[in-house]
Amino acid sequence: MGGTDIERCVHSKAVGAGKVIATDINDFRLNIAKKMGADYTINPEIES
């Protein structure tokens, strides 16, 4: 997830998305996504 993807998390929540799911192999970026409104975060290298 880059900066644009994280912004999409915020925007999705603002326009009423039910659940926002972020996926990335970088835990640092997943933590940012969670702080910015993602309901679930998935690291496919860890969870399969």
C-alpha positions, 0 to 999 in steps of 0.5 A, spaced: 500 500 500 502 506 497 500 513 500 494 513 495 492 506 497 492 509 504 488 515 502 483 510 499 482 507 505 480 514 508 475 516 503 472 509 502 470 510 510 468 517 509 463 515 503 460 509 507 464 503 505 461 497 510 468 494 511 475 496 508 480 491 507 487 492 506 493 487 504 500 488 503 507 484 505 509 490 509 507 491 516 509 498 517 504 500 511 498 495 514 499 499 521 498 505 517 492 503 514 489 500 520 490 507 523 487 511 517 481 506 518 482 500 515 477 495 518 482 489 517 489 488 514 492 482 511 499 480 510 499 475 505 506 472 506 504 471 514 496 469 512 494 464 507 
